[in-house]
Amino acid sequence: MVLPRRNGEKLCSPFRSINVSIILIWTMVIYIVLDISLHLLSINHEQIRSEVKKDSLESKPDMKALASGEFEESESSESDDAVPSEKSCNTIEDYIDVKEGQAREAEDPWNQLKWCLPPAACRVNGHLIERAKRRVFTDLGANSFHTSIAWFATRYPVDFTEVYGFETARNLLTLPPGWDENSNWIDPGIHGWRKIRSRAGMVPSWFVRRVKTINKAAGVKDTGFSVNVTRFIKEELKLQPEDAVIVKIDIEGAEWPILYEWLKDPAMPKIVDELFVELHYFHPDNNWGSVKQWSREDATKMLAELRFKGFYAHYWD
Ligand SMILES: *[C@@H]1O[C@H](CO)[C@@H](O)[C@H](O)[C@H]1NC(C)=O
């Protein structure tokens, strides 16, 4: 089939109608359309800008709380009171996060590692851990290497520069060889991939070299059997507020005298950045018969009082 030649083609050609006045009219139309759309666009931007501004103003108290907790040094607890907050943080009771018979909330900042969630409503001392030159993990009642040292090594978001493991049972806390980061690869095969040889349940050897084991009990006195941990931290390790110091305590009831000392010692919450403690108390729910003198209420109160005094304290079990 032959398509008939369209006679109207010439009429539709744009070149046919070109003359100066038409060009002028089109230029003006394009100019007006462009001007209106640019104007609308800028209104839109202005709106977004003011919304962002409003948002950041509203979140300012949080930012300030964060900054005063994370960037300032220990003296910040007084200035924290200036942060507008619904919650009163003036008594030990204000720091009690759970009532008897009430379940702990998984999302409660007190239940999380300090660096994972927004800060708790009542502030404690602290600073950004990765800025510290000394990042020290002190494990009182370390048990075997994989019980908590390996747990902290693999889960705590920092590479500790020093680790001290207190464990009275001599053969319990033995250090594994650790894997060598540089040779822990399977050679590239025909696929050209490099694969990690082993990692599960292990830590690198550089980390193992940073661990010191102390086969003595953690306590309040220096005896042949126990170490005064307050003296150990302050005088032997010479730890300062600017160091990042993480302490875990699980010593079957011996934590109480140490913690009572620390409540009376304003220097300790400045030195210790995060405290994980298993408080042993007597209750039908557990069978800790050796700690008859302390009740669950004592444990709840102790945790609250530690926080009141500025310790970022968690319950560890
Ligand atoms: C433990 O050490 C601290 C810090 O040196 C000291 O103040 C305290 O008196 C010591 N405790 C005992 C029972 O010696």
The ligand as an SDF file (V2000), in Angstrom:
LIG
                    3D

 14 14  0  0  0  0  0  0  0  0999 V2000
   41.2210    0.3360   99.7550 C   0  0  0  0  0  0  0  0  0  0  0  0
   41.8620    1.2840   98.9150 O   0  0  0  0  0  0  0  0  0  0  0  0
   41.3460    2.5840   99.0130 C   0  0  0  0  0  0  0  0  0  0  0  0
   42.0740    3.4330   97.9860 C   0  0  0  0  0  0  0  0  0  0  0  0
   43.4350    3.4220   98.2030 O   0  0  0  0  0  0  0  0  0  0  0  0
   41.4980    3.1130  100.4120 C   0  0  0  0  0  0  0  0  0  0  0  0
   40.9480    4.4190  100.5100 O   0  0  0  0  0  0  0  0  0  0  0  0
   40.7810    2.1820  101.3610 C   0  0  0  0  0  0  0  0  0  0  0  0
   40.9770    2.5910  102.7020 O   0  0  0  0  0  0  0  0  0  0  0  0
   41.2990    0.7520  101.1900 C   0  0  0  0  0  0  0  0  0  0  0  0
   40.5050   -0.1380  102.0210 N   0  0  0  0  0  0  0  0  0  0  0  0
   41.0260   -0.8340  103.0390 C   0  0  0  0  0  0  0  0  0  0  0  0
   40.0660   -1.6350  103.8530 C   0  0  0  0  0  0  0  0  0  0  0  0
   42.1970   -0.8190  103.2790 O   0  0  0  0  0  0  0  0  0  0  0  0
  1  2  1  0
  1 10  1  0
  2  3  1  0
  3  4  1  0
  3  6  1  0
  4  5  1  0
  6  7  1  0
  6  8  1  0
  8  9  1  0
  8 10  1  0
 10 11  1  0
 11 12  1  0
 12 13  1  0
 12 14  2  0
M  END
$$$$
